[in-house]
Structure formats: structure tokens, C-alpha cells
């Protein structure tokens, strides 16, 4: 048994038009926004897990398990999201995998997790190397956070039980990061901040990401994963939305 096991959780919704990427849908329409969400999600599924000991898609709604199982790569496990707001759902995932011995019905392999990192599908440019950096930071800190430019975060990792971090957070607001770090400071818990990233939640953020990928492509400095992402987005988007 490994002395340390890194477990990556990717929180994902089923790709149904009108239920994902609603801010993108406001200008691009429900169908195209849903297609973009699928590109984001499956790009991450194929690019961030190879160097991770264990990887789980934490999915919603629960009645879509068969659809997820048919579509996701075989190296990803599946687990339904719990009830409640985002904080409740993340709290459950961290608790179950960092303290699996408290859950007698947990699978035996679940009991080995020592560091857990969770992400969503809003930052498709996130790389396996950045995920590994997050796990490495947990060797020196209690928590690792990837701040998003909207005041939230695109990544959160822990190596111990810190359920209080999720208490009284104003989820989906610009105060999430500040409130979280305040909780950690109050508890004298150490944390590392990764470089900030922008969640691709609206058309302006999408255009910024596309412009960056296009510039990298022109300069021939783009990674194969980023090239694949750019090609898929270019094929999905109408020409007037491309840089």
C-alpha cells in the first residue's frame, strides 16, 4: 500500500441544454453553451488524471449515472454528489475520502486516500502538472487553493478534516475566497495559493481564453492538450465568435 495516495475529484453536471453554462447560454444559446460545457468537461477528463493515483467524477443528478459511465474514460470512477449547496457537497466528498474509516460501507480502496483535490469543469486549460503541484503543496500545507479571478476558486485541496472551512460561506459570490482564507486563518491552518485562473463562465471569458490559445498556436508554443482544446472549440463555435 502506498504511504500517500492522491485522489482527484471532478465535480460535474450532466450536459443538458439549459442546465449548464447558463451565463454562456445568455449570449450563445442553450445548445451551444451545452456543447462547450461538454468540450470543457471531456477535455479535462482526458488531460488531468494520468498522474493521479485515483480520480473520481462526482456527478449530478444522481439518475444520470448510466450516461456518465458510458461517456467518461475508464480510468475515472463515479460517485454521486450529495445533497445541499456546494459547500455541503464538497464537505461530504472530502469527509468520505479523507476519513473513510468513519464510513463502514466505504469501498476498501477508498480508505487509502491521504490527500484530496477537487476541481470543476470551468477552467478547461487546467493541466495535469498544475494538479500535481496542488498535491505537492499539500505535503507542506493543510490546504491548497486555486483562486479564480471572480473571487472564488477553481481548485481546493486538503489533507485533513477541515469541515469548518465550508461553514457560512456565501457560495457563488465574489466573497468565497476571502471568507475561506479567513476561516483558515482563524483556525491557524496553513494554506498555499496557486496562480489565479479565470472561470470560463461567460462569452467575454471564452473570448479571452480563445485569444490566448490562438496566440500560442501562432507562436508554436502551445502544448498538445491546449492545441486539442483550441481545435475542438474552433470546430464548435461560429466563425464570428473566433479570435
Beta strands, then each sheet from edge to edge (+ up, - down):
strand 1: 6-13
strand 2: 54-60
strand 3: 77-80
strand 4: 115-119
strand 5: 143-148
strand 6: 153-158
strand 7: 191-197
sheet 1: 3+ 2+ 1+ 4+ 6- 5+ 7+
end
